[in-house]
Each structure stands twice: as C-alpha cells, then as structure tokens.
Amino acid sequence: MRNLKRILRLSDSDVKEAIEEIKYTLSELQQNGTLPPEFSPHELTDDPWKGWQEYHILDDLLVVNLKVEKNHIIWLTTITTHHELRKGPFK
C-alpha cells in the first residue's frame, strides 16, 4: 500500500484515510461477509472482472476482491480507479 500515493496520485491524508478504510473493510468482510452500504459493495458483471466484487473508498478509489466463502478468505486483487478498471485486465 506504500505505492498508493505514487501510482494513484493521492495526497498524504488520502493515503492515510484509504489505508484505514481498507483495513476496516477487510475486517468487516472477513467477520461479517458483507460491508455497510456506504461502501457501495457490488459484484462486477463485465469481462474480464465478471464474478469479482468491488467496493468504494474515497471518491473514485475501488477495491476489487474475490470472496471465497470457505474459511472467510478474501482475495484482494487490486486497488484502482474506475478509469483503470474499465481498461480491462492488468498487465
């Protein structure tokens, strides 16, 4: 997560807020299997992300994950923006 500032051009305060929200949301997902509505959690429906889930932190910062029900394991794949997500698979 050290690269959030450089890659996504976030301010120091946004990086700090993003990290705290990511920690909180991953804990919520692991413990409860769901997130509060303010994070707009939803399943992605377009290829290549079909079946993955996404939720929002900050304004346009997305966390893409695949939740595996068994053992409450969450596979976090990326932290990105809407613009980058629409480009397709990451290289």
Rosetta constraint file for C-alpha pairs under 8 A:
AtomPair CA 1 CA 19 HARMONIC 7.36 0.50
AtomPair CA 3 CA 7 HARMONIC 5.82 0.50
AtomPair CA 3 CA 8 HARMONIC 7.94 0.50
AtomPair CA 4 CA 8 HARMONIC 5.49 0.50
AtomPair CA 4 CA 9 HARMONIC 7.13 0.50
AtomPair CA 4 CA 10 HARMONIC 6.64 0.50
AtomPair CA 4 CA 15 HARMONIC 6.42 0.50
AtomPair CA 5 CA 9 HARMONIC 4.98 0.50
AtomPair CA 5 CA 10 HARMONIC 4.48 0.50
AtomPair CA 5 CA 11 HARMONIC 6.33 0.50
AtomPair CA 5 CA 12 HARMONIC 6.99 0.50
AtomPair CA 5 CA 15 HARMONIC 6.20 0.50
AtomPair CA 6 CA 10 HARMONIC 7.12 0.50
AtomPair CA 8 CA 80 HARMONIC 7.58 0.50
AtomPair CA 10 CA 14 HARMONIC 5.77 0.50
AtomPair CA 10 CA 15 HARMONIC 6.07 0.50
AtomPair CA 11 CA 15 HARMONIC 6.20 0.50
AtomPair CA 12 CA 16 HARMONIC 6.28 0.50
AtomPair CA 13 CA 17 HARMONIC 6.16 0.50
AtomPair CA 14 CA 18 HARMONIC 5.90 0.50
AtomPair CA 14 CA 58 HARMONIC 7.65 0.50
AtomPair CA 15 CA 19 HARMONIC 6.12 0.50
AtomPair CA 16 CA 20 HARMONIC 6.33 0.50
AtomPair CA 17 CA 21 HARMONIC 6.15 0.50
AtomPair CA 17 CA 58 HARMONIC 7.88 0.50
AtomPair CA 18 CA 22 HARMONIC 6.03 0.50
AtomPair CA 18 CA 57 HARMONIC 6.52 0.50
AtomPair CA 18 CA 58 HARMONIC 6.70 0.50
AtomPair CA 19 CA 23 HARMONIC 6.18 0.50
AtomPair CA 20 CA 24 HARMONIC 6.17 0.50
AtomPair CA 21 CA 25 HARMONIC 5.96 0.50
AtomPair CA 21 CA 57 HARMONIC 6.74 0.50
AtomPair CA 22 CA 26 HARMONIC 6.00 0.50
AtomPair CA 22 CA 57 HARMONIC 7.64 0.50
AtomPair CA 23 CA 27 HARMONIC 6.20 0.50
AtomPair CA 24 CA 28 HARMONIC 6.23 0.50
AtomPair CA 25 CA 29 HARMONIC 6.07 0.50
AtomPair CA 25 CA 35 HARMONIC 6.71 0.50
AtomPair CA 26 CA 30 HARMONIC 6.06 0.50
AtomPair CA 26 CA 74 HARMONIC 7.80 0.50
AtomPair CA 27 CA 31 HARMONIC 6.05 0.50
AtomPair CA 28 CA 32 HARMONIC 5.54 0.50
AtomPair CA 28 CA 33 HARMONIC 6.82 0.50
AtomPair CA 28 CA 34 HARMONIC 6.60 0.50
AtomPair CA 28 CA 35 HARMONIC 6.20 0.50
AtomPair CA 29 CA 33 HARMONIC 4.34 0.50
AtomPair CA 29 CA 34 HARMONIC 5.09 0.50
AtomPair CA 29 CA 35 HARMONIC 6.23 0.50
AtomPair CA 29 CA 72 HARMONIC 7.94 0.50
AtomPair CA 29 CA 74 HARMONIC 7.65 0.50
AtomPair CA 30 CA 72 HARMONIC 5.41 0.50
AtomPair CA 30 CA 73 HARMONIC 6.84 0.50
AtomPair CA 30 CA 74 HARMONIC 6.96 0.50
AtomPair CA 31 CA 72 HARMONIC 7.54 0.50
AtomPair CA 33 CA 72 HARMONIC 7.31 0.50
AtomPair CA 35 CA 39 HARMONIC 6.80 0.50
AtomPair CA 35 CA 41 HARMONIC 6.65 0.50
AtomPair CA 36 CA 40 HARMONIC 7.75 0.50
AtomPair CA 36 CA 41 HARMONIC 7.99 0.50
AtomPair CA 37 CA 41 HARMONIC 6.83 0.50
AtomPair CA 39 CA 55 HARMONIC 5.52 0.50
AtomPair CA 39 CA 56 HARMONIC 4.96 0.50
AtomPair CA 39 CA 57 HARMONIC 6.38 0.50
AtomPair CA 40 CA 55 HARMONIC 5.50 0.50
AtomPair CA 40 CA 56 HARMONIC 5.99 0.50
AtomPair CA 41 CA 53 HARMONIC 7.11 0.50
AtomPair CA 41 CA 54 HARMONIC 5.71 0.50
AtomPair CA 41 CA 55 HARMONIC 4.29 0.50
AtomPair CA 41 CA 56 HARMONIC 7.03 0.50
AtomPair CA 42 CA 53 HARMONIC 5.67 0.50
AtomPair CA 42 CA 54 HARMONIC 5.63 0.50
AtomPair CA 42 CA 55 HARMONIC 6.51 0.50
AtomPair CA 43 CA 50 HARMONIC 7.60 0.50
AtomPair CA 43 CA 51 HARMONIC 6.26 0.50
AtomPair CA 43 CA 52 HARMONIC 5.85 0.50
AtomPair CA 43 CA 53 HARMONIC 4.25 0.50
AtomPair CA 43 CA 54 HARMONIC 6.20 0.50
AtomPair CA 44 CA 49 HARMONIC 5.97 0.50
AtomPair CA 44 CA 50 HARMONIC 5.18 0.50
AtomPair CA 44 CA 51 HARMONIC 5.90 0.50
AtomPair CA 44 CA 52 HARMONIC 5.53 0.50
AtomPair CA 44 CA 53 HARMONIC 5.60 0.50
AtomPair CA 44 CA 54 HARMONIC 6.71 0.50
AtomPair CA 45 CA 49 HARMONIC 6.80 0.50
AtomPair CA 45 CA 50 HARMONIC 4.47 0.50
AtomPair CA 45 CA 51 HARMONIC 6.49 0.50
AtomPair CA 45 CA 52 HARMONIC 8.00 0.50
AtomPair CA 46 CA 50 HARMONIC 5.01 0.50
AtomPair CA 47 CA 88 HARMONIC 7.68 0.50
AtomPair CA 48 CA 88 HARMONIC 6.26 0.50
AtomPair CA 48 CA 89 HARMONIC 6.30 0.50
AtomPair CA 49 CA 88 HARMONIC 7.86 0.50
AtomPair CA 49 CA 89 HARMONIC 7.78 0.50
AtomPair CA 51 CA 66 HARMONIC 7.61 0.50
AtomPair CA 52 CA 64 HARMONIC 6.77 0.50
AtomPair CA 52 CA 65 HARMONIC 5.90 0.50
AtomPair CA 52 CA 66 HARMONIC 5.04 0.50
AtomPair CA 52 CA 67 HARMONIC 7.91 0.50
AtomPair CA 53 CA 64 HARMONIC 5.68 0.50
AtomPair CA 53 CA 65 HARMONIC 5.24 0.50
AtomPair CA 53 CA 66 HARMONIC 5.82 0.50
AtomPair CA 53 CA 67 HARMONIC 7.60 0.50
AtomPair CA 54 CA 62 HARMONIC 6.40 0.50
AtomPair CA 54 CA 63 HARMONIC 5.51 0.50
AtomPair CA 54 CA 64 HARMONIC 4.45 0.50
AtomPair CA 54 CA 65 HARMONIC 6.18 0.50
AtomPair CA 55 CA 62 HARMONIC 5.64 0.50
AtomPair CA 55 CA 63 HARMONIC 5.44 0.50
AtomPair CA 55 CA 64 HARMONIC 6.78 0.50
AtomPair CA 56 CA 60 HARMONIC 6.93 0.50
AtomPair CA 56 CA 61 HARMONIC 5.84 0.50
AtomPair CA 56 CA 62 HARMONIC 4.67 0.50
AtomPair CA 56 CA 63 HARMONIC 6.37 0.50
AtomPair CA 57 CA 61 HARMONIC 5.31 0.50
AtomPair CA 57 CA 62 HARMONIC 6.09 0.50
AtomPair CA 57 CA 63 HARMONIC 7.44 0.50
AtomPair CA 60 CA 81 HARMONIC 5.55 0.50
AtomPair CA 60 CA 82 HARMONIC 6.54 0.50
AtomPair CA 61 CA 79 HARMONIC 6.85 0.50
AtomPair CA 61 CA 80 HARMONIC 5.69 0.50
AtomPair CA 61 CA 81 HARMONIC 4.94 0.50
AtomPair CA 61 CA 82 HARMONIC 7.43 0.50
AtomPair CA 62 CA 79 HARMONIC 5.54 0.50
AtomPair CA 62 CA 80 HARMONIC 5.19 0.50
AtomPair CA 62 CA 81 HARMONIC 5.59 0.50
AtomPair CA 62 CA 82 HARMONIC 7.09 0.50
AtomPair CA 63 CA 76 HARMONIC 7.47 0.50
AtomPair CA 63 CA 77 HARMONIC 7.82 0.50
AtomPair CA 63 CA 78 HARMONIC 5.98 0.50
AtomPair CA 63 CA 79 HARMONIC 4.59 0.50
AtomPair CA 63 CA 80 HARMONIC 6.57 0.50
AtomPair CA 64 CA 76 HARMONIC 6.23 0.50
AtomPair CA 64 CA 77 HARMONIC 5.74 0.50
AtomPair CA 64 CA 78 HARMONIC 5.39 0.50
AtomPair CA 64 CA 79 HARMONIC 6.35 0.50
AtomPair CA 64 CA 80 HARMONIC 7.86 0.50
AtomPair CA 65 CA 74 HARMONIC 6.77 0.50
AtomPair CA 65 CA 75 HARMONIC 5.42 0.50
AtomPair CA 65 CA 76 HARMONIC 4.34 0.50
AtomPair CA 65 CA 77 HARMONIC 5.44 0.50
AtomPair CA 65 CA 78 HARMONIC 7.23 0.50
AtomPair CA 66 CA 74 HARMONIC 6.03 0.50
AtomPair CA 66 CA 75 HARMONIC 5.01 0.50
AtomPair CA 66 CA 76 HARMONIC 6.50 0.50
AtomPair CA 66 CA 77 HARMONIC 7.54 0.50
AtomPair CA 67 CA 72 HARMONIC 7.34 0.50
AtomPair CA 67 CA 73 HARMONIC 6.34 0.50
AtomPair CA 67 CA 74 HARMONIC 4.53 0.50
AtomPair CA 67 CA 75 HARMONIC 6.00 0.50
AtomPair CA 68 CA 72 HARMONIC 6.24 0.50
AtomPair CA 68 CA 73 HARMONIC 5.35 0.50
AtomPair CA 68 CA 74 HARMONIC 5.90 0.50
AtomPair CA 68 CA 75 HARMONIC 7.34 0.50
AtomPair CA 69 CA 73 HARMONIC 6.74 0.50
AtomPair CA 80 CA 84 HARMONIC 6.32 0.50
AtomPair CA 80 CA 85 HARMONIC 6.63 0.50
AtomPair CA 81 CA 85 HARMONIC 6.15 0.50
AtomPair CA 82 CA 86 HARMONIC 6.21 0.50
AtomPair CA 83 CA 87 HARMONIC 6.79 0.50
AtomPair CA 84 CA 88 HARMONIC 7.53 0.50
AtomPair CA 85 CA 89 HARMONIC 7.65 0.50
